[in-house]
Amino acid sequence: MGQTIGVLATRQVAVGVVEDNALTGPIRVFPEGDDNPDALRTMTGEEIAELIGQQVLLAARERSIESVGVGFPGVIRNGVVEESPNLQQIKGFAFAASLAGVLGRGGLKAPVLVLNDADAIAAGVAATRGHLEKLIRIWYLGDGVGFGRYPRAEGAWEGGHMVVSLDAKENFCGCGGVGHVEGIVGHRSMRLRFLDMEPDEVFAAAREGDARCGAFVKLWHRALAAGSASSIHLDGPGKFFIMGPNSQYVDLGLIGRYIHEMVKMSPLQGSLFEIISSSQELAIVGAAVNARRACG
Ligand SMILES: [Zn+2]
């Protein structure tokens, strides 16, 4: 089995060489340090592709690289960024073709796969846990809510925007849609809902018996369970991994109880939820694994 390069491009660009579903060496991160945590936000698509391409070429050096996978936030289909919530300037950008051009000019002729970052993480979880033959779903709970699926399938798969409420006042989602998982569970949406309290304070007040916060914490878990239940009804039961900074708020007992209420058909029973810590490594390995599967 040859070597593949995996890339995670979110706030920074992180690059690693992957072989046998594992990193072969250290992860290269650019820009390093915390001086410019949002470096990509002010760049054009071509500039981002050039930056990633140069980092990939440095990582590749004399190796024989079979393919390159890049995990990137947003809706990406056929190598084109159809939507990227935090990088609006690159909507419509033909990312894979541009990056392949940069690599080709640098002497690296390898097929490029650009995929949603949460799908890359899901593949990384599958690869590092020996689940490459199984259906794996992940929830990434951060500013927004990422939903990833392995194996990758045709479609949009924007699970964080599944509708879980019919209340027209549930309009806090970053995409502007009403009633979405992210509009209840996402960090940004919680700050909009509780203008006077940080999410940490909301969950702490709920533990101390505050009625408004207690009701919200139940709604928060119901929303996550409802998104999962919708996925189970469409895609079948299986393993869900929950990660990201706000996975600290998850009560797995509560999720299990709500899933039990929401999913009743016997062939759809048996989903399991586990909280794990996220890492750049998972996304890099997963991007590479998906690139190898897509391009191999
Ligand atoms: Zn949304």
py3Dmol code that shows the C-alpha trace and the ligand (Angstrom):
import py3Dmol

protein = """\
ATOM      1  CA  MET A   1       0.000   0.000   0.000  1.00  0.00           C
ATOM      2  CA  GLY A   2       1.406   3.376  -0.986  1.00  0.00           C
ATOM      3  CA  GLN A   3       1.398   6.666   0.823  1.00  0.00           C
ATOM      4  CA  THR A   4      -1.356   9.236   0.800  1.00  0.00           C
ATOM      5  CA  ILE A   5      -1.392  12.793   2.096  1.00  0.00           C
ATOM      6  CA  GLY A   6      -4.197  13.957   4.358  1.00  0.00           C
ATOM      7  CA  VAL A   7      -4.967  17.633   4.990  1.00  0.00           C
ATOM      8  CA  LEU A   8      -7.298  19.390   7.405  1.00  0.00           C
ATOM      9  CA  ALA A   9      -7.932  22.991   6.370  1.00  0.00           C
ATOM     10  CA  THR A  10     -10.023  24.837   8.924  1.00  0.00           C
ATOM     11  CA  ARG A  11      -8.444  27.688  10.859  1.00  0.00           C
ATOM     12  CA  GLN A  12      -4.997  26.431  10.023  1.00  0.00           C
ATOM     13  CA  VAL A  13      -3.720  23.983   7.445  1.00  0.00           C
ATOM     14  CA  ALA A  14      -2.554  20.688   8.966  1.00  0.00           C
ATOM     15  CA  VAL A  15      -0.843  18.117   6.742  1.00  0.00           C
ATOM     16  CA  GLY A  16       0.305  14.556   7.361  1.00  0.00           C
ATOM     17  CA  VAL A  17       1.584  11.596   5.360  1.00  0.00           C
ATOM     18  CA  VAL A  18      -0.569   8.504   5.869  1.00  0.00           C
ATOM     19  CA  GLU A  19       0.246   4.858   5.268  1.00  0.00           C
ATOM     20  CA  ASP A  20      -1.751   1.806   6.413  1.00  0.00           C
ATOM     21  CA  ASN A  21      -4.424   4.086   7.921  1.00  0.00           C
ATOM     22  CA  ALA A  22      -1.923   5.815  10.241  1.00  0.00           C
ATOM     23  CA  LEU A  23       0.352   8.858  10.214  1.00  0.00           C
ATOM     24  CA  THR A  24       3.938   8.074   9.261  1.00  0.00           C
ATOM     25  CA  GLY A  25       5.375  11.121  11.011  1.00  0.00           C
ATOM     26  CA  PRO A  26       4.566  14.439  12.669  1.00  0.00           C
ATOM     27  CA  ILE A  27       1.752  16.714  11.487  1.00  0.00           C
ATOM     28  CA  ARG A  28       2.884  19.871   9.680  1.00  0.00           C
ATOM     29  CA  VAL A  29       0.792  22.890  10.740  1.00  0.00           C
ATOM     30  CA  PHE A  30       0.719  26.255   8.966  1.00  0.00           C
ATOM     31  CA  PRO A  31       0.645  28.968  10.113  1.00  0.00           C
ATOM     32  CA  GLU A  32       2.175  27.731  13.360  1.00  0.00           C
ATOM     33  CA  GLY A  33       1.202  29.132  16.736  1.00  0.00           C
ATOM     34  CA  ASP A  34      -1.859  31.170  17.639  1.00  0.00           C
ATOM     35  CA  ASP A  35      -0.818  34.499  16.118  1.00  0.00           C
ATOM     36  CA  ASN A  36      -3.247  34.213  13.257  1.00  0.00           C
ATOM     37  CA  PRO A  37      -5.920  31.659  14.140  1.00  0.00           C
ATOM     38  CA  ASP A  38      -8.187  32.705  11.269  1.00  0.00           C
ATOM     39  CA  ALA A  39      -5.575  32.914   8.531  1.00  0.00           C
ATOM     40  CA  LEU A  40      -7.841  31.443   5.867  1.00  0.00           C
ATOM     41  CA  ARG A  41     -10.690  33.870   6.453  1.00  0.00           C
ATOM     42  CA  THR A  42      -9.175  36.710   4.463  1.00  0.00           C
ATOM     43  CA  MET A  43      -7.751  34.622   1.618  1.00  0.00           C
ATOM     44  CA  THR A  44      -9.194  33.940  -1.830  1.00  0.00           C
ATOM     45  CA  GLY A  45      -9.776  30.390  -3.036  1.00  0.00           C
ATOM     46  CA  GLU A  46      -6.649  30.486  -5.208  1.00  0.00           C
ATOM     47  CA  GLU A  47      -4.571  31.695  -2.259  1.00  0.00           C
ATOM     48  CA  ILE A  48      -5.897  28.917  -0.033  1.00  0.00           C
ATOM     49  CA  ALA A  49      -5.202  26.296  -2.720  1.00  0.00           C
ATOM     50  CA  GLU A  50      -1.677  27.702  -3.190  1.00  0.00           C
ATOM     51  CA  LEU A  51      -1.019  27.634   0.574  1.00  0.00           C
ATOM     52  CA  ILE A  52      -2.288  24.063   0.946  1.00  0.00           C
ATOM     53  CA  GLY A  53      -0.459  22.963  -2.201  1.00  0.00           C
ATOM     54  CA  GLN A  54       2.887  24.297  -0.944  1.00  0.00           C
ATOM     55  CA  GLN A  55       2.437  22.526   2.407  1.00  0.00           C
ATOM     56  CA  VAL A  56       1.521  19.270   0.651  1.00  0.00           C
ATOM     57  CA  LEU A  57       4.597  19.548  -1.607  1.00  0.00           C
ATOM     58  CA  LEU A  58       6.814  20.080   1.453  1.00  0.00           C
ATOM     59  CA  ALA A  59       5.302  17.023   3.139  1.00  0.00           C
ATOM     60  CA  ALA A  60       5.573  14.922  -0.027  1.00  0.00           C
ATOM     61  CA  ARG A  61       9.213  15.685  -0.886  1.00  0.00           C
ATOM     62  CA  GLU A  62      10.735  12.589  -2.526  1.00  0.00           C
ATOM     63  CA  ARG A  63       7.953  10.231  -1.537  1.00  0.00           C
ATOM     64  CA  SER A  64       5.712   8.539  -4.048  1.00  0.00           C
ATOM     65  CA  ILE A  65       2.279   9.902  -3.192  1.00  0.00           C
ATOM     66  CA  GLU A  66      -0.758   8.131  -4.645  1.00  0.00           C
ATOM     67  CA  SER A  67      -3.461  10.639  -3.748  1.00  0.00           C
ATOM     68  CA  VAL A  68      -4.232  13.701  -1.637  1.00  0.00           C
ATOM     69  CA  GLY A  69      -7.334  14.191   0.542  1.00  0.00           C
ATOM     70  CA  VAL A  70      -8.380  17.554   1.970  1.00  0.00           C
ATOM     71  CA  GLY A  71     -10.990  17.951   4.709  1.00  0.00           C
ATOM     72  CA  PHE A  72     -12.644  21.343   4.465  1.00  0.00           C
ATOM     73  CA  PRO A  73     -15.721  22.869   6.161  1.00  0.00           C
ATOM     74  CA  GLY A  74     -18.805  23.182   3.988  1.00  0.00           C
ATOM     75  CA  VAL A  75     -20.764  21.480   1.247  1.00  0.00           C
ATOM     76  CA  ILE A  76     -18.275  20.133  -1.269  1.00  0.00           C
ATOM     77  CA  ARG A  77     -19.359  18.187  -4.302  1.00  0.00           C
ATOM     78  CA  ASN A  78     -17.216  16.987  -7.182  1.00  0.00           C
ATOM     79  CA  GLY A  79     -14.308  19.077  -5.920  1.00  0.00           C
ATOM     80  CA  VAL A  80     -16.316  22.315  -5.902  1.00  0.00           C
ATOM     81  CA  VAL A  81     -17.063  24.254  -2.699  1.00  0.00           C
ATOM     82  CA  GLU A  82     -20.810  24.802  -3.007  1.00  0.00           C
ATOM     83  CA  GLU A  83     -21.119  26.446   0.437  1.00  0.00           C
ATOM     84  CA  SER A  84     -18.679  27.184   3.254  1.00  0.00           C
ATOM     85  CA  PRO A  85     -20.306  29.057   6.138  1.00  0.00           C
ATOM     86  CA  ASN A  86     -17.163  30.712   7.494  1.00  0.00           C
ATOM     87  CA  LEU A  87     -15.422  31.280   4.170  1.00  0.00           C
ATOM     88  CA  GLN A  88     -18.153  32.817   2.015  1.00  0.00           C
ATOM     89  CA  GLN A  89     -15.597  34.189  -0.448  1.00  0.00           C
ATOM     90  CA  ILE A  90     -14.856  30.752  -1.875  1.00  0.00           C
ATOM     91  CA  LYS A  91     -18.415  29.677  -2.649  1.00  0.00           C
ATOM     92  CA  GLY A  92     -18.386  28.098  -6.120  1.00  0.00           C
ATOM     93  CA  PHE A  93     -14.596  27.661  -6.128  1.00  0.00           C
ATOM     94  CA  ALA A  94     -13.258  24.609  -8.004  1.00  0.00           C
ATOM     95  CA  PHE A  95     -10.979  23.670  -5.111  1.00  0.00           C
ATOM     96  CA  ALA A  96      -9.809  20.210  -6.197  1.00  0.00           C
ATOM     97  CA  ALA A  97      -8.879  21.306  -9.724  1.00  0.00           C
ATOM     98  CA  SER A  98      -7.034  24.377  -8.444  1.00  0.00           C
ATOM     99  CA  LEU A  99      -5.103  22.350  -5.854  1.00  0.00           C
ATOM    100  CA  ALA A 100      -4.238  19.646  -8.392  1.00  0.00           C
ATOM    101  CA  GLY A 101      -2.870  22.443 -10.596  1.00  0.00           C
ATOM    102  CA  VAL A 102      -0.626  23.760  -7.796  1.00  0.00           C
ATOM    103  CA  LEU A 103       0.640  20.241  -7.070  1.00  0.00           C
ATOM    104  CA  GLY A 104       1.229  19.507 -10.756  1.00  0.00           C
ATOM    105  CA  ARG A 105       3.304  22.682 -11.176  1.00  0.00           C
ATOM    106  CA  GLY A 106       5.344  21.518  -8.144  1.00  0.00           C
ATOM    107  CA  GLY A 107       5.958  18.111  -9.740  1.00  0.00           C
ATOM    108  CA  LEU A 108       3.374  16.070  -7.832  1.00  0.00           C
ATOM    109  CA  LYS A 109       0.909  14.384 -10.160  1.00  0.00           C
ATOM    110  CA  ALA A 110      -1.666  12.895  -7.808  1.00  0.00           C
ATOM    111  CA  PRO A 111      -5.467  12.897  -7.787  1.00  0.00           C
ATOM    112  CA  VAL A 112      -7.039  15.234  -5.227  1.00  0.00           C
ATOM    113  CA  LEU A 113     -10.214  14.642  -3.206  1.00  0.00           C
ATOM    114  CA  VAL A 114     -11.750  17.560  -1.308  1.00  0.00           C
ATOM    115  CA  LEU A 115     -14.363  16.466   1.209  1.00  0.00           C
ATOM    116  CA  ASN A 116     -16.343  17.838   4.129  1.00  0.00           C
ATOM    117  CA  ASP A 117     -14.175  17.985   7.271  1.00  0.00           C
ATOM    118  CA  ALA A 118     -16.716  16.095   9.400  1.00  0.00           C
ATOM    119  CA  ASP A 119     -16.793  13.276   6.830  1.00  0.00           C
ATOM    120  CA  ALA A 120     -12.994  13.198   7.048  1.00  0.00           C
ATOM    121  CA  ILE A 121     -13.206  12.888  10.841  1.00  0.00           C
ATOM    122  CA  ALA A 122     -15.769  10.064  10.538  1.00  0.00           C
ATOM    123  CA  ALA A 123     -13.391   8.165   8.247  1.00  0.00           C
ATOM    124  CA  GLY A 124     -10.525   8.819  10.681  1.00  0.00           C
ATOM    125  CA  VAL A 125     -12.580   7.381  13.540  1.00  0.00           C
ATOM    126  CA  ALA A 126     -13.437   4.335  11.399  1.00  0.00           C
ATOM    127  CA  ALA A 127      -9.807   3.831  10.348  1.00  0.00           C
ATOM    128  CA  THR A 128      -8.198   4.285  13.762  1.00  0.00           C
ATOM    129  CA  ARG A 129     -10.743   2.033  15.482  1.00  0.00           C
ATOM    130  CA  GLY A 130     -10.753  -0.745  12.910  1.00  0.00           C
ATOM    131  CA  HIS A 131     -14.323   0.038  11.774  1.00  0.00           C
ATOM    132  CA  LEU A 132     -13.640   0.536   8.049  1.00  0.00           C
ATOM    133  CA  GLU A 133     -16.318  -2.051   7.210  1.00  0.00           C
ATOM    134  CA  LYS A 134     -18.990  -0.353   9.318  1.00  0.00           C
ATOM    135  CA  LEU A 135     -21.291   2.663   9.153  1.00  0.00           C
ATOM    136  CA  ILE A 136     -19.891   5.396  11.426  1.00  0.00           C
ATOM    137  CA  ARG A 137     -21.490   8.730  12.169  1.00  0.00           C
ATOM    138  CA  ILE A 138     -19.996  11.609  14.117  1.00  0.00           C
ATOM    139  CA  TRP A 139     -21.389  14.756  15.699  1.00  0.00           C
ATOM    140  CA  TYR A 140     -18.863  17.565  16.088  1.00  0.00           C
ATOM    141  CA  LEU A 141     -20.189  20.027  18.670  1.00  0.00           C
ATOM    142  CA  GLY A 142     -18.469  23.389  18.339  1.00  0.00           C
ATOM    143  CA  ASP A 143     -19.490  26.847  17.218  1.00  0.00           C
ATOM    144  CA  GLY A 144     -21.708  25.066  14.715  1.00  0.00           C
ATOM    145  CA  VAL A 145     -22.672  21.394  14.578  1.00  0.00           C
ATOM    146  CA  GLY A 146     -20.846  19.130  12.163  1.00  0.00           C
ATOM    147  CA  PHE A 147     -22.223  15.781  11.052  1.00  0.00           C
ATOM    148  CA  GLY A 148     -19.968  13.262   9.389  1.00  0.00           C
ATOM    149  CA  ARG A 149     -20.614   9.880   7.849  1.00  0.00           C
ATOM    150  CA  TYR A 150     -18.357   7.038   6.831  1.00  0.00           C
ATOM    151  CA  PRO A 151     -18.427   5.568   4.251  1.00  0.00           C
ATOM    152  CA  ARG A 152     -18.895   8.710   2.229  1.00  0.00           C
ATOM    153  CA  ALA A 153     -22.009   8.613   0.064  1.00  0.00           C
ATOM    154  CA  GLU A 154     -23.529  10.731  -2.686  1.00  0.00           C
ATOM    155  CA  GLY A 155     -25.554  13.634  -1.338  1.00  0.00           C
ATOM    156  CA  ALA A 156     -25.322  16.760   0.779  1.00  0.00           C
ATOM    157  CA  TRP A 157     -25.374  15.094   4.237  1.00  0.00           C
ATOM    158  CA  GLU A 158     -25.752  18.376   6.120  1.00  0.00           C
ATOM    159  CA  GLY A 159     -26.924  16.573   9.239  1.00  0.00           C
ATOM    160  CA  GLY A 160     -26.284  19.530  11.543  1.00  0.00           C
ATOM    161  CA  HIS A 161     -29.106  21.306   9.716  1.00  0.00           C
ATOM    162  CA  MET A 162     -31.709  18.573  10.071  1.00  0.00           C
ATOM    163  CA  VAL A 163     -34.988  20.092  11.201  1.00  0.00           C
ATOM    164  CA  VAL A 164     -35.782  19.036  14.759  1.00  0.00           C
ATOM    165  CA  SER A 165     -38.267  21.739  15.779  1.00  0.00           C
ATOM    166  CA  LEU A 166     -41.418  23.125  14.142  1.00  0.00           C
ATOM    167  CA  ASP A 167     -41.284  26.236  16.332  1.00  0.00           C
ATOM    168  CA  ALA A 168     -40.870  29.230  13.991  1.00  0.00           C
ATOM    169  CA  LYS A 169     -38.987  31.070  16.762  1.00  0.00           C
ATOM    170  CA  GLU A 170     -36.157  28.507  16.609  1.00  0.00           C
ATOM    171  CA  ASN A 171     -34.149  30.633  14.211  1.00  0.00           C
ATOM    172  CA  PHE A 172     -30.646  30.703  15.715  1.00  0.00           C
ATOM    173  CA  CYS A 173     -28.884  28.469  13.188  1.00  0.00           C
ATOM    174  CA  GLY A 174     -25.812  29.939  11.527  1.00  0.00           C
ATOM    175  CA  CYS A 175     -27.236  29.086   8.085  1.00  0.00           C
ATOM    176  CA  GLY A 176     -30.400  31.108   8.723  1.00  0.00           C
ATOM    177  CA  GLY A 177     -32.718  28.087   8.540  1.00  0.00           C
ATOM    178  CA  VAL A 178     -35.493  27.614  11.103  1.00  0.00           C
ATOM    179  CA  GLY A 179     -35.677  24.667  13.522  1.00  0.00           C
ATOM    180  CA  HIS A 180     -32.228  23.167  12.862  1.00  0.00           C
ATOM    181  CA  VAL A 181     -30.114  20.971  15.184  1.00  0.00           C
ATOM    182  CA  GLU A 182     -27.361  23.605  15.089  1.00  0.00           C
ATOM    183  CA  GLY A 183     -29.860  26.326  16.010  1.00  0.00           C
ATOM    184  CA  ILE A 184     -30.323  24.616  19.378  1.00  0.00           C
ATOM    185  CA  VAL A 185     -27.089  22.680  19.963  1.00  0.00           C
ATOM    186  CA  GLY A 186     -24.445  24.960  18.384  1.00  0.00           C
ATOM    187  CA  HIS A 187     -22.320  27.195  20.610  1.00  0.00           C
ATOM    188  CA  ARG A 188     -23.043  30.292  18.563  1.00  0.00           C
ATOM    189  CA  SER A 189     -26.793  29.659  18.692  1.00  0.00           C
ATOM    190  CA  MET A 190     -26.726  29.177  22.488  1.00  0.00           C
ATOM    191  CA  ARG A 191     -25.048  32.553  22.888  1.00  0.00           C
ATOM    192  CA  LEU A 192     -27.757  34.156  20.743  1.00  0.00           C
ATOM    193  CA  ARG A 193     -30.499  32.455  22.783  1.00  0.00           C
ATOM    194  CA  PHE A 194     -29.024  33.373  26.197  1.00  0.00           C
ATOM    195  CA  LEU A 195     -27.710  36.836  25.488  1.00  0.00           C
ATOM    196  CA  ASP A 196     -26.865  37.332  29.173  1.00  0.00           C
ATOM    197  CA  MET A 197     -25.216  33.962  29.841  1.00  0.00           C
ATOM    198  CA  GLU A 198     -22.393  31.890  28.360  1.00  0.00           C
ATOM    199  CA  PRO A 199     -23.176  28.238  27.551  1.00  0.00           C
ATOM    200  CA  ASP A 200     -20.984  27.155  30.511  1.00  0.00           C
ATOM    201  CA  GLU A 201     -23.156  29.222  32.846  1.00  0.00           C
ATOM    202  CA  VAL A 202     -26.368  27.847  31.318  1.00  0.00           C
ATOM    203  CA  PHE A 203     -25.352  24.241  31.943  1.00  0.00           C
ATOM    204  CA  ALA A 204     -24.077  25.107  35.457  1.00  0.00           C
ATOM    205  CA  ALA A 205     -27.340  26.907  36.331  1.00  0.00           C
ATOM    206  CA  ALA A 206     -29.317  23.903  35.088  1.00  0.00           C
ATOM    207  CA  ARG A 207     -27.385  21.656  37.468  1.00  0.00           C
ATOM    208  CA  GLU A 208     -28.243  24.053  40.299  1.00  0.00           C
ATOM    209  CA  GLY A 209     -31.948  23.809  39.547  1.00  0.00           C
ATOM    210  CA  ASP A 210     -32.617  26.918  37.422  1.00  0.00           C
ATOM    211  CA  ALA A 211     -35.893  26.140  35.620  1.00  0.00           C
ATOM    212  CA  ARG A 212     -35.239  28.035  32.362  1.00  0.00           C
ATOM    213  CA  CYS A 213     -31.747  26.611  31.967  1.00  0.00           C
ATOM    214  CA  GLY A 214     -32.924  23.137  33.010  1.00  0.00           C
ATOM    215  CA  ALA A 215     -35.615  23.191  30.326  1.00  0.00           C
ATOM    216  CA  PHE A 216     -33.063  24.296  27.753  1.00  0.00           C
ATOM    217  CA  VAL A 217     -30.592  21.540  28.666  1.00  0.00           C
ATOM    218  CA  LYS A 218     -33.377  19.002  28.055  1.00  0.00           C
ATOM    219  CA  LEU A 219     -34.215  20.677  24.721  1.00  0.00           C
ATOM    220  CA  TRP A 220     -30.502  20.635  23.810  1.00  0.00           C
ATOM    221  CA  HIS A 221     -30.275  16.865  24.380  1.00  0.00           C
ATOM    222  CA  ARG A 222     -33.625  16.283  22.637  1.00  0.00           C
ATOM    223  CA  ALA A 223     -32.355  18.179  19.581  1.00  0.00           C
ATOM    224  CA  LEU A 224     -29.194  16.071  19.374  1.00  0.00           C
ATOM    225  CA  ALA A 225     -31.223  12.895  19.910  1.00  0.00           C
ATOM    226  CA  ALA A 226     -33.785  13.993  17.301  1.00  0.00           C
ATOM    227  CA  GLY A 227     -31.099  14.602  14.678  1.00  0.00           C
ATOM    228  CA  SER A 228     -29.626  11.194  15.460  1.00  0.00           C
ATOM    229  CA  ALA A 229     -33.077   9.558  15.345  1.00  0.00           C
ATOM    230  CA  SER A 230     -33.775  11.097  11.926  1.00  0.00           C
ATOM    231  CA  SER A 231     -30.453   9.757  10.707  1.00  0.00           C
ATOM    232  CA  ILE A 232     -31.305   6.312  12.136  1.00  0.00           C
ATOM    233  CA  HIS A 233     -34.676   6.318  10.348  1.00  0.00           C
ATOM    234  CA  LEU A 234     -33.004   7.105   7.011  1.00  0.00           C
ATOM    235  CA  ASP A 235     -29.665   5.330   7.290  1.00  0.00           C
ATOM    236  CA  GLY A 236     -30.236   2.623   9.906  1.00  0.00           C
ATOM    237  CA  PRO A 237     -28.893   2.124  13.422  1.00  0.00           C
ATOM    238  CA  GLY A 238     -25.197   2.130  14.291  1.00  0.00           C
ATOM    239  CA  LYS A 239     -22.485   3.869  16.194  1.00  0.00           C
ATOM    240  CA  PHE A 240     -22.476   7.631  16.773  1.00  0.00           C
ATOM    241  CA  PHE A 241     -19.346   9.311  18.096  1.00  0.00           C
ATOM    242  CA  ILE A 242     -19.767  12.719  19.742  1.00  0.00           C
ATOM    243  CA  MET A 243     -16.788  15.066  19.895  1.00  0.00           C
ATOM    244  CA  GLY A 244     -15.707  18.694  19.850  1.00  0.00           C
ATOM    245  CA  PRO A 245     -15.482  21.239  22.675  1.00  0.00           C
ATOM    246  CA  ASN A 246     -19.170  21.115  23.596  1.00  0.00           C
ATOM    247  CA  SER A 247     -19.263  17.337  23.895  1.00  0.00           C
ATOM    248  CA  GLN A 248     -18.405  18.163  27.528  1.00  0.00           C
ATOM    249  CA  TYR A 249     -22.090  19.038  28.034  1.00  0.00           C
ATOM    250  CA  VAL A 250     -23.434  15.715  26.737  1.00  0.00           C
ATOM    251  CA  ASP A 251     -25.262  13.430  29.167  1.00  0.00           C
ATOM    252  CA  LEU A 252     -25.232  10.072  27.364  1.00  0.00           C
ATOM    253  CA  GLY A 253     -27.950   8.726  29.661  1.00  0.00           C
ATOM    254  CA  LEU A 254     -30.309  11.474  28.570  1.00  0.00           C
ATOM    255  CA  ILE A 255     -29.465  10.946  24.880  1.00  0.00           C
ATOM    256  CA  GLY A 256     -30.123   7.216  25.286  1.00  0.00           C
ATOM    257  CA  ARG A 257     -33.489   7.875  26.956  1.00  0.00           C
ATOM    258  CA  TYR A 258     -34.648  10.254  24.215  1.00  0.00           C
ATOM    259  CA  ILE A 259     -33.435   7.945  21.425  1.00  0.00           C
ATOM    260  CA  HIS A 260     -35.409   5.150  23.072  1.00  0.00           C
ATOM    261  CA  GLU A 261     -38.516   7.368  22.953  1.00  0.00           C
ATOM    262  CA  MET A 262     -37.901   8.470  19.356  1.00  0.00           C
ATOM    263  CA  VAL A 263     -36.888   5.195  17.680  1.00  0.00           C
ATOM    264  CA  LYS A 264     -39.359   2.351  18.194  1.00  0.00           C
ATOM    265  CA  MET A 265     -39.140   0.056  15.133  1.00  0.00           C
ATOM    266  CA  SER A 266     -37.291  -3.092  16.140  1.00  0.00           C
ATOM    267  CA  PRO A 267     -34.897  -3.297  13.129  1.00  0.00           C
ATOM    268  CA  LEU A 268     -33.754   0.250  13.929  1.00  0.00           C
ATOM    269  CA  GLN A 269     -32.853  -0.447  17.548  1.00  0.00           C
ATOM    270  CA  GLY A 270     -29.344  -0.794  18.934  1.00  0.00           C
ATOM    271  CA  SER A 271     -27.551   2.467  18.131  1.00  0.00           C
ATOM    272  CA  LEU A 272     -24.707   3.337  20.472  1.00  0.00           C
ATOM    273  CA  PHE A 273     -23.321   6.741  21.445  1.00  0.00           C
ATOM    274  CA  GLU A 274     -19.790   7.405  22.644  1.00  0.00           C
ATOM    275  CA  ILE A 275     -17.971  10.630  23.484  1.00  0.00           C
ATOM    276  CA  ILE A 276     -14.401  10.799  22.165  1.00  0.00           C
ATOM    277  CA  SER A 277     -11.832  13.571  21.906  1.00  0.00           C
ATOM    278  CA  SER A 278     -11.295  15.042  18.478  1.00  0.00           C
ATOM    279  CA  SER A 279      -7.893  15.636  16.924  1.00  0.00           C
ATOM    280  CA  GLN A 280      -6.283  16.899  13.756  1.00  0.00           C
ATOM    281  CA  GLU A 281      -4.900  13.388  13.372  1.00  0.00           C
ATOM    282  CA  LEU A 282      -8.390  11.874  12.978  1.00  0.00           C
ATOM    283  CA  ALA A 283      -9.292  14.317  10.208  1.00  0.00           C
ATOM    284  CA  ILE A 284      -5.948  13.949   8.400  1.00  0.00           C
ATOM    285  CA  VAL A 285      -6.016  10.156   8.478  1.00  0.00           C
ATOM    286  CA  GLY A 286      -9.676  10.213   7.421  1.00  0.00           C
ATOM    287  CA  ALA A 287      -9.089  12.614   4.519  1.00  0.00           C
ATOM    288  CA  ALA A 288      -6.277  10.355   3.297  1.00  0.00           C
ATOM    289  CA  VAL A 289      -8.338   7.177   3.716  1.00  0.00           C
ATOM    290  CA  ASN A 290     -11.190   8.694   1.722  1.00  0.00           C
ATOM    291  CA  ALA A 291      -8.825   9.951  -0.983  1.00  0.00           C
ATOM    292  CA  ARG A 292      -7.330   6.488  -1.357  1.00  0.00           C
ATOM    293  CA  ARG A 293     -10.797   4.928  -1.619  1.00  0.00           C
ATOM    294  CA  ALA A 294     -12.008   7.545  -4.101  1.00  0.00           C
ATOM    295  CA  CYS A 295      -8.886   7.745  -6.265  1.00  0.00           C
ATOM    296  CA  GLY A 296      -7.285   4.308  -5.800  1.00  0.00           C
TER     297      GLY A 296
END
"""
ligand_1 = """\
1
ZN
Zn -28.896 25.450 9.663
"""
view = py3Dmol.view(width=600, height=400)
view.addModel(protein, "pdb")
view.setStyle({"model": 0}, {"cartoon": {"style": "trace"}})
view.addModel(ligand_1, "xyz")
view.setStyle({"model": 1}, {"stick": {}})
view.zoomTo()
view.show()
